[in-house]
Structures are given as structure tokens and as C-alpha cells.
Amino acid sequence: MATTACFIIVSRNDIPIYEAEVGVAAKREDAAQLHQFILHAALDIVQDLAWTTSAMYLKSVDRFNELMVSVYVTAGHILYMLMLLHDSRNDDGIKSFFQEVHELYIKTLLNPLYLPGSRITSSHFDTKVRALARKYL
Amino acid sequence: MTTMDPLMTPLGQMLLEEITPVVMLISTPSVEEASRKNGLSFLQMLTPFCSFDNIDVPVRTASDQPYRLHKFKLRLFYASDVKRPDLKEAKEQLKQVISEAGEKEFPDSNSDLPKINLELSSSSEYENTPSWFRFLNKELVRVASFSDHEAFDHPVICLLAVSSKDEQPINRFVDFFNTNKLPSLLNDGAMDPKVSKHYLLVHDNQDGPADRASKILTEMRSTFGTSDCTLLCINSSLDGPFKHQDNPWASYITNSSSSPTQDLGCFLKMDDIDEIKVLMQDLSSKHIIPNMEQKIRILNQQVSATRKGFRNQIKNLWWRKGKEDGADSLNGPAYNFNSIESQIRVLGDYAFMLRDYELALSNYRLISTDYKIDKAWKRYAGVQEMMGLTYFILDQSRKEAEYCMENAFNTYLKLGSLGQLNATRCGLWWIEMLKARDQYKEAATVYFRICGEDILHSAVMLEQASYCYLLSKPSMLRKYGFHLVLSGEQYKKCDQIKHAIRTYRCALSVFKGTTWSYINDHVHFHIGQWYASLGMYDVAVKHMTEILYCSHQSKTTQELFLSDFLQIVQKTGRTFEVTKLQLPVINISTLRVIHEDHRTFGSPSAANIREGLWRSLEEEMLPSFSAAKTNWLELQSKLILKKHNQNVCVAGEAVKVTIEFKNPLQISIPISTVTLVCKYSSSTDEVISNENESSMEKDNKVDRFRNMSSDNSSFMVSEVDFLLGGGETTMIQLSATPKEEGTLEIIGVRWKLSGTIVGFYNFELGQPKKNILKRRKTKHLPNEKFKFMVIKSIPKLQGSIHPLPGKAYAGDLRQLVLELRNPSEFPVKNLKMKISHPRFLIIGKQENMMSEFPACLRKNTDSVQSVMHDNPNITTDTVFLFPEGTSVQGETPFLWPLWFRAAVPGDISLCMSIYYEIGDVSSIIKYRTLRLHYNVQVLPSLDVSFQICPFRSRLEEFLVRLDVVNKTSSESFQVCQLSSVGHQWEISLVQAPDSIFPSQSLMAGQAISCFYTLKKSRRLSTLGDDVSTSPVRSDARLVPQIIEDIVYDVNSAPLVNFHHHERLQQEVSSKGDINTVDFVLIYRPFRSSDDPGLSTPSSVMSHHACHFSTASTGPISWLVDGPQTMHHDFSASFCEINMKMHIYNSSGATTFVRIDTLDSAGNGGHINSVNVVQSATTDNQAGWHDITPVNELKVTSNALETQSGKALSLESASSYIWSGSSSTHLNIEAMSSVEIPLQICVFSPGTYDLSNYVLNWKLPSNGQGDSDEKRQHSGQCQGYKYYLTVLQST
């Protein structure tokens, strides 16, 4: 389990639609904004990188001190991406995590009451993501 | 990639300026004094003439091929400055530079956010990044100068200046070279102390003619050699200060000296300047360059001899290996200036300075390996650094260049604090190198790496990094923002608040409009805080308001945000006004405007009822409707007041606005003085012209708000204070009451948060189209909905019903009073009223006011009943008209009785509308309606069910089973009486009441059953209004007689009305069937103890059950009348038994009946089996079959037929036959009975079931053939069992 891990789903136009701190480390007051800053800044890198490869899992694309940013772009490429800020090197686990969350996200999309691109407020989704984080990260 | 000449790049230019020969200047005080007259030091005076754009000197270094040098520069240093710069001092200076820049660059608080100009091209980088960066970077490079591991700072020549005024100038010159006066670097062996010298005699022309000077010069020449001595005459401008057009010193003297720049060099005439120019040029071309050339050649020969060639290299390697074990300090062995390593380095640097880069590179490479082996890391790094630069200038291998720079940088970093300064310099060069190749992204990462322990330093570097991200292609704006924030944080840490604000503001332009909430909050919060710390509270508040909507933050953060915000607001010392305060959140979709024109509302809940509901209720009452209900188009036009195509409200009557306030935070916030912001204008015609004006005014909204709130003479607004708890949502009702005629416009709402900050919300902005009462005016301009024409005061009725219970048990019957008041002086008349649910609420009569309840329901057994029989059909469904001449006015309320009955469980919303016309007032409103609305919750009380079956033994008599279950959880009831409604039924209890209710009450959850006999009253053969005077026992009391109690009259006023509605409600298909019976069960709450329950002790509850059909088998009923037991001597003859059949036609028409008697033996085929089935179904006995074993059947093969002959088969042998006609036809008049004789013959003693006959009945089909009539027109009834026992008489 990663000590620090911040997971975020970004939709078109850089709008975060889901955020979760999934690390085990005790939460610091300023951690949330730092993580957002790092992830937000990493979008710059992702934007370039996403078009250079056909892979969905972009591995670790950016880093800030000890924190690394791993990204998984959905097939729509750039429309939605899953980003994880983490401090542990566990590529396989992160990849599996991304894949499962992606599946979970697709299930959310199937909900006719969910407007694509809007914030995911489902508590079920949240619990599932956290469970996956515990499992893989 | 640009194929630019590396020397033309910024880095190239920088190297040409920075890595140049150093001239050490030593001067006497009098020289300085002479130059000081010009506001310059001697060094400063010479400096502008030290760089030559086109010196055009041929140079020949190691190779034989000479080349020409064009650009050349010298660096002048006083001998005292030839040392490592003082770190502390340098830091102080840097800090000062940064602070000054902070002041200068501090953005105007009113200015808009800086726009990111994406059009920035790489070439214009230096225009777009703050200029003080360059200065700062230069300073940082300078701080690292005069390091002992490099040679390009070694003085190439020493310039000795002595004034002609000085005593014994020759001695002074000699004196300069006293070793103890020389810089320590020269003395301790790091630098070659044998620097070539040039002797300069300075003559101040103001001191007199140059005679003495030239004398000294000759003396000098003879002492030091001809070529090395020069005379410089300055200050020739004897006649006052001389102004230079473009002052050559201006650009060099930047530090704040007292004298303005144009005074610099004021005594220097053009001749003097030219002389200085010539001096410096000669010095360069005739002394410095040849000296360096010579040194290069000598050193190169030396190096070639000792180090070049395979043999030398092997030897060197072996020698170094041996040396390794020796000195192994961090810095490697100390190298003296005359060690071969130092010499090589000097050679390289000299070659570099004379731009023989090939030669420089080869020497650097040579020495690099040596240093590496020696683990002289600093020197190694320095050489690597130079190699990188050389590679860059040669533009050979970019990769190599970068590798060298990185290597050098990392090596410096490894040295820790020792190498920090050099690392910074190396990094800056490296960055420039990357920038020159447009690798801004990489440059940014290097900036990031330069950040050392010094916070201020790293802040600057981070900011520069951010600019690199901005300049990279494509622009990395997010990174730009992030690094600006990082940099701002560092600035903050070292108290450079202005810089911090500047960087954050730049970052804000990136993050503006982003939904990354934490980022937004962080940036705004800090900017706000910092502005506040600078005392700029207005701007601070502006930023702080952005973060108030922070529901995603933790509670502590929310508290922090809010308390900081309030603190800042408090510090401003005034109540702040913000147009869009986000706290609390206003849910604009809940906005409702309630105003009263001809419609008035008795309660707020009445206003919440859909308008359509009211309109359908009032449809019949309103004159416009009743007059012209021709088509919908007209209807529409009538509704809207044609002339005044806008909302109308009455002076003195409040326009109410309900709106929802929501607190998004987890902490509670106090909201006070919530008021509507209104605009009033006295003229009504102005409205149209006003529209344009108001739209123009939108710009200065805040001012407008302020004015409005103060000017409230012509209208009043209500004020509401409340505390919104964490996450709470409150509906607030606000009102504005105009006092005079005119036009009132509601603009928005204002409130005070925590008593300090005022928020506004303009309704017009976030205006949804729906939810406004005036929905039909959808085409209006949005602000039209908030605009009201105020007309003069007209009467308004106030009404209430009391005491209407909020909760009641089903069946509860109450007497209520409608109270109407008219506070105005004008009377109202023509009152009408309509109620939405007459099943629950009916209008009583005036005399009911007097009567006592429930005593008025008492059945007057002795008196004449006819008075009490109301026709239930009056006034129930139509509009109730109050008696003629009813007029409400003044203090005395107008009272009218109402009856309430909780008919069915559930939540009932009762609407009633009272129409009235306004008496004498001439107004556009002629009439008004008062709308009252009440909600009543009805709880289930008793579950009552009835079951009726006919007596077989008696005609027209029925057994009624009543099942009562108490559905309540705690209440117990006393069941008083069961009454049948109408006059044709008599009802009586089978058992005694005591046996049914031992405890006299029905406890919660208890269920009972009791049985009644229901009998059709013979005396009333026809239905109608002719009422028998003799009482009919239609009531059966269930309570013991001893209780002094009344018998309720179900035909008395409210009960009969309610019953009528119940009948309508419980309508079944068999309409008009006279064989139905209605029951009314009257009960009341039982008070064993004095618990204050829901209902008053004297209350009555009733349950109405209607349309119970007694005629289950069709319109006819019959009874076989005959002996039960007979004695007969069968030995004499067979027995003939006479019986009678009474047939009663209960239908309203003449019925044709055919009686078929069936002899079981032999005549079985007579009955069509299909018919039997039919009869079985009409008998409602489907599913109930006697199952007879087939093998027992003797008589018939038809299994179904055995039903009729079942008794016979049981009887086995004996049988009977019908004698007389086997089929009788007869017509029975409506509501009459006939008697038919029947006879059977019995042949043996036994018990017989005389049920095998069939009655076929047929109603005359009415010609219209109304298909909706579900009733059957014909049918067949199976005879029912009648047992006859015949015994052998003895």
C-alpha cells in the first residue's frame, strides 16, 4: 500500500470529476492542494505524451520530488484520463488498478442518470475505488 | 533547431562578456580623487572603454595560422577586489536587488490579472521575463568568480596608476608591488604573481599644465621601459561642467549614486575620452593580446613536451597512480600555479579567451582526466563546465556539451556547500545553453535543480523555471502556474510578500475558471492573506470572497477561511458590499414571488398550491368565467388585465418572495437583515420607458443597490435574521409592502453575513423561467416578473377556519367555524364560497351556529321527523352563496359554520376559495378571492366491513355481519350505533350489546363481529319523498341503554350531507339499484381515562358504507313455504304435499318469472347443463361444488346435473315427484310479491330436499339498450335446499 496516493479522474477541459486520497499516510492539511497542483501540472506532460503512443497506460509521466504521476488515458484519448499520484514503484499494480477503475467508470457511464463529464458523486463508486486502491496499490 | 552562431546566442554573448582577460588596477588616492570630480572612480572611468566591438587584432596562438579578433573585452578589477567575493555581502546585495524589483514590479491592485500572451516567441524571451532576472543571474555568476580552480579570472596584466600630483611617483609604482599589498590569491600561489605590468601616469589638467607630468613620464620610461609607460590627461574641461549627449558611463553606473547620470564625467572633454579610448585600445592590442599569445605558445610547448604523445601519457598515468595514495582531501591535491595541471588549465583558459576554442578544448580534455584520477572534484567540475561551454561554442556535439554541463553541475552539487555557488553558475550557463536550443522544458528542470537551501534564491529560480514552461513550445501553462505558486511560497517564506503576490497573481491567470477546487482555494486564500498583511484590505476581501464556497474543504479549513475572511473584512472598518457573495448559496430555482391582485391568500400554504387548481375551483364563481366561457382564447384574454399588462399589487399589501438559502459549509453562519432590494417609482405610466433605463443602470449595480436600500419611504421591506447551521437549507420568506400607488420593482435580495459583509443577489441575472406564479406571461422580459403596478388600497378579507385539527382519526366529525374579517373601511359583498373536497368539508347553515354539537345530531323520536330531512342534493357540488345582504366590514368578524369529517385516511389538502366583490371602491379590481388552504392528516381508525346474506327462511330479511377492527395503535373507540340509511330498511341487533362489548369499547387492535337482521320495511313499497310518520327502526344501538346517550340521527344535517358525498364516492356500477343498503356506523373515542387525545370528548365519528346489495341472486327472491315434517300412512297411499312459493320482485320493473320443477328421475335431460352452469355462476357459488363419487351415480350420466339431485342420491331409493305444472309462467309487478302453489308427491317416508327447481327470470329489456348497464337482463336461479321429512304415521 502506498503511503501517499491521490487518485483523480479528469474529464475534458481538465475538469476533475472524481478525486480521492487513497494513501495510508496521515492526511496533512496542505496535502490536498499540493497533490492537485502536481496532478494539474502533469496534465501538460500528458497532453503531449498521449498522442505519441497507442497505449492507454502511460506509466509514470511526471514527478515532483518523490511523488510520481501515473496516467491512464481512456480510449477516447484525452477526453478522460485517470491520474494517480503515488510514491511507490509498482507498475503492475497501478496498471491493474487503472484498468479496474476504468471498468468501474464505464459502468458509471451506463447509468442513464449520470451525465457524462459531470462529477461522480456515487458513494458506491467511491467505496469501490478505495477497495481497489487497497488491493493494488 | 536554429542554426544560429553560438556566439550570437545569449549564452555566447554572456561568455564573451564574462570570460575575458582580467586587468588588475592599482591606483593611488590622488588618482581616485581626480576622477572623483567626475563622480566616478578611476575604474569606472575606464570601464566603458574596455569593450571593443571591432578591435581587429591579428592573433596567432599555437597553430601557425593567424586569425583576427574583432570583439574583445577587458574586465577591470581593483587589486583589492581580486579575491573571492564576500558571500554575505553578495547575498545582502542580491536580497536588496530582489526587494527593489519587488517594489518595482508590484502590480497595481486595481489592474486586471495579467494575460498570458501565448504569442511570445522565443526571441522575445528577454522582453517578457522581468529584466531583473538577468541582472540577478549576472550577479550570481559574479559571486562565483575568482575561484582558485579556474584560470580565466587570473589577472593578465596589472595596470598601475599614479597621479602626477603624487610625491615621488616612481617610488609609488615600486611600492605597489610590495607583496603584502597584493591580493592574497597572488601571494598564496593560486595565481601567478608575476603579472606583467603597465604603468600609467594620470594627470589632472585642472591642477595645471602637464609639464611636470611629462617630466615624470620620461623618468618612468627610463625606469620601467618605454613601452610600458603611458600618460593619461583628464579633466581638461576647465570652464565648468560639460554635458555629454549620450553619456558612456550611464549604462555602467546603475547603483544609486547621489549625482544624476548626466553629471558623470562632467569634466571630461571629448579629447580626454578619446585619450582614454586610445589608452585602452593600445593596452589591449599592444600588451594584453601579445602577452597572452606569447604565454599560450610557451605553455603549449611545455605541455606538448611533457604531456602529449603516447609515452608521456603512459608516464603520466603511472605517476598519478602512485600519487593517489597520498593527499586525498575532498578537494584533491592542492595545485600550485606552476604545477603542470594549473598550467594546462591556464593554457586552456587563455586559448578560450582568445577564442582558439579547439586548443582550449584539447587542453581541457587533457586536464579533465587528470583531475578525475586525482579526485580533484572541484577542478574536474570546473574543467567539465568549460568543456561544455567550448563544445557549445564550437557547435560540435550538442549531446557532449549537455553531458559535460550536467556532469559538472552534478559534481559541483556533490561538493555540497563548497560547490553551491559554482553549481549555480554552471546551472545558469547550462540553462542558457538549453534555452539557446529552445529546450525550455529542460531548462526549467535545471532551474528547479538549482534551487538550493537558500530560500530566496530558490524562489527566484522557481519563478524563472515557470517562465521557461511558459516559453516552451507548446506552452506548458499548468506547469507555469504550478511553479509560480511554488516560487510564491518561497518568496513568502523570506518575506518578499510583494513578489509572492505577484507570482500568485500570475498563477491566477492560469488557474482562473478552473474547477480544481483546492488549487483555487489555495491561490485565492494566500493572495487574500498577503494583501491583507500589506494592509490592502479591499483587494484582500475580493480574493477572499472567492474561497467562501469551500464545501469540499475540511471543517477546520472552512473555519480558518471564514474567520480570516471576517477578520479582514473587519479590518477594513466598514461594512463591505459584494455583488455575488457565495455565502450562503441562494437556490434561485426555488424563488417564488407571491403577490395578491384579485387573488388573495389566507395562508402561505395556500400560495403554494398550483394556480391551476385554484382556477378550476374558482371557475364557477368568477364572473368573467361564468359570463364568457365560450372558448379558451377568450378565457385567456379575460384573465389578464388587458390594459395593465403587468403584475398588479395593492398598496398596503405585501409582495412576498420566498427563496431558499443554503449553507454549503459545515460550520454555522449567522445571517442577518435579509431584505429585498426594491425600486419604487411613483408614476405608473413610466413603466414602459423605464425598461430601457433599468437595463442601462445594470452597470453600476452596487450603487443602485445601496441607494435602493436607503430610500424606503414609499415601501417597506421585511427583515429576517437567522442562523444557518452547517449544511442547512432554509426557506426564507421576504416581503415588500408598497405604501403608495406607483410601480414597485423587486431587484434582488441583500443580506449581511456575520454582521460585517453585505451580499447581494440580483434576481434578474440567474432568473429561471419557471416557478414564477405568473407563468402565463412567459413572453415578458425577465424583469417584468418582478415589476408590479401598485394600485390604491382595496379591502381584503382575512379568513380562517377554527378549530380545524391538524390530525384526526378517520371518521371524525367536527363542527368548525369560518371566520371572516375585513379590516378595511369598505364593505365587501356578494360572498360566494367553494370547497374543493365536499367529502371532507361541507358548509353548514347559519342556525347551526347556535346549536350544540353533537347534541344536534340527536334523534328526536317523539317529534315530527320531516323537518329534519334535508334533501341531500342541495348545494353540495355547486357554489355556496352566502345569504343576500351579507356584508363583511369592520371589527366584528363574520362567522359561518362548517362541518368537517375525516372521510378517508391520508394527508388531505383542503382548499376553499371565497369570492367577494368590493363595494364602493372604483378600482380595476372589482372582485377578489380569498384562498384558504389547510392540510389535515387523517389517521386510520376503524376498519369496517359488512357482509349481507339473505335469510332462507324469511323473505326480504337479511343477516348482516359487521366486522370492526380497530386500526389505531393506542386509541380505543366506543361503537355507538349502526344505522341503515333510508326508510325502507329496518335493522336490529341479533345479540345483546353487552355480549359484544363487555368492556364497552374497542381497544387498539381489537376486532369484533356482530350480527344484525336487516328487514325490508313492508310499509314502504315505493321510494319517494312521502315519508311515513311512524318511526322506522333504522338504528341499532350498540351501547347499553343505561348510558345516558343519544341516538344519532343519520338523517340530520351534516351526517346526511356527508353520507351523500360518501355515496357518490363509493359509487358502484349498479346505479339505481334499489336493493342496496347503506350503513352508517357511528362511534366515538372512548375515554376510559382522561388522556388528552386528538379529539374532544364530545366528538362523533361516523363510517359510511354504501351500496351493499342485498339481491345477490337477481331481482327476485323467493321463499318456499310448507311443512317441515309430515306424518303419512304410506300404506294407504302416496303422500301429496302442498306448499307455497312466495316470490318477491325487488326490481323496479315488472319481471317475468318461469318456475321449472325438475323431477330427478328420468327428467334429467330437461335441464340444459349449460344453464345450470350459468345459474351456478349467478349464484356466486362458483368454486363450490359438491363432489359426488361418480360410481354412486345412478340416475344420470351428466355429472353436473347431480348437483340438483344430490339429496336424492343420498336418499338412494326413495324419491318424489313434482305434481302440478312442471313449468309456471308469471309476471310479477315491481316491488310486489306473488304466491304460487306447489305440490309434490312422496312415495315413501324419508327426508327430501326439495331444491330441484329452477327459477328463470327475465327483465323487460328497455328499448334504449343502454349498454353501460352492466346488469343482467335475465338469469336463472337454482332452487335452494328445503328439507322435508315425511314419516310413516302409525
Boltz contact constraints between the chains, C-beta under 6 A:
constraints:
  - contact:
      token1: [A, 15]
      token2: [B, 515]
      max_distance: 6.0
  - contact:
      token1: [A, 16]
      token2: [B, 516]
      max_distance: 6.0
  - contact:
      token1: [A, 32]
      token2: [B, 518]
      max_distance: 6.0
  - contact:
      token1: [A, 33]
      token2: [B, 518]
      max_distance: 6.0
  - contact:
      token1: [A, 33]
      token2: [B, 522]
      max_distance: 6.0
  - contact:
      token1: [A, 36]
      token2: [B, 516]
      max_distance: 6.0
  - contact:
      token1: [A, 36]
      token2: [B, 518]
      max_distance: 6.0
  - contact:
      token1: [A, 36]
      token2: [B, 519]
      max_distance: 6.0
  - contact:
      token1: [A, 37]
      token2: [B, 482]
      max_distance: 6.0
  - contact:
      token1: [A, 37]
      token2: [B, 519]
      max_distance: 6.0
  - contact:
      token1: [A, 40]
      token2: [B, 478]
      max_distance: 6.0
  - contact:
      token1: [A, 40]
      token2: [B, 516]
      max_distance: 6.0
  - contact:
      token1: [A, 41]
      token2: [B, 478]
      max_distance: 6.0
  - contact:
      token1: [A, 41]
      token2: [B, 479]
      max_distance: 6.0
  - contact:
      token1: [A, 41]
      token2: [B, 482]
      max_distance: 6.0
  - contact:
      token1: [A, 43]
      token2: [B, 478]
      max_distance: 6.0
  - contact:
      token1: [A, 44]
      token2: [B, 476]
      max_distance: 6.0
  - contact:
      token1: [A, 44]
      token2: [B, 478]
      max_distance: 6.0
  - contact:
      token1: [A, 44]
      token2: [B, 479]
      max_distance: 6.0
